[in-house]
Amino acid sequence: MTVLYFAWLRERIGESEERVETSAATVADLVAELREREPRYALAFSDMRAVRVAVDQELADLAAPLAGAREVAFFPPMTGG
């Protein structure tokens, strides 16, 4: 699947997107796998209260299933203005 990173997540991880082979059943499982990769991922995902997620361009939560998903995007909360 393709994993996209936006804003400060992209800066901390050092990539805007990557292909990930995963056995994760949920977004939370994917985050756990990514955190284990390297310290930069652990830092980026250290406070999930500051991270939003979309699965196939639909807002989702950490319990969202990944079966059949092609894309997961991580981004900070957005403010209006």
Residue pairs with C-beta under 8 A, 6 or more apart in sequence:
1 19
1 20
1 22
1 66
1 69
1 70
1 71
1 72
2 17
2 18
2 19
2 20
2 70
2 71
2 72
3 17
3 18
3 19
3 20
3 30
3 34
3 71
3 72
3 73
3 74
4 16
4 17
4 71
4 72
4 73
4 74
5 13
5 15
5 16
5 17
5 44
5 73
5 74
5 75
6 16
6 73
6 74
6 75
6 76
7 75
7 76
8 44
8 76
9 44
9 51
9 74
9 75
9 76
10 16
12 40
12 43
12 44
13 40
13 41
13 44
14 40
20 30
20 34
22 29
22 30
22 33
22 66
24 30
24 32
24 33
24 66
25 65
25 66
25 67
26 62
26 63
26 64
26 65
26 66
27 53
27 55
27 60
27 61
27 62
27 63
27 64
27 66
27 72
28 62
28 63
29 66
30 66
30 72
31 45
31 48
31 62
34 41
34 45
35 41
35 42
35 45
36 42
44 74
45 51
45 74
48 62
50 76
50 77
51 74
51 75
51 76
52 59
52 74
52 75
52 76
52 77
52 78
53 59
53 60
53 61
53 62
53 64
53 72
53 73
53 74
53 75
54 60
54 71
54 72
54 73
54 75
55 64
55 66
55 69
55 71
55 72
56 69
56 70
56 71
57 71
57 73
66 72
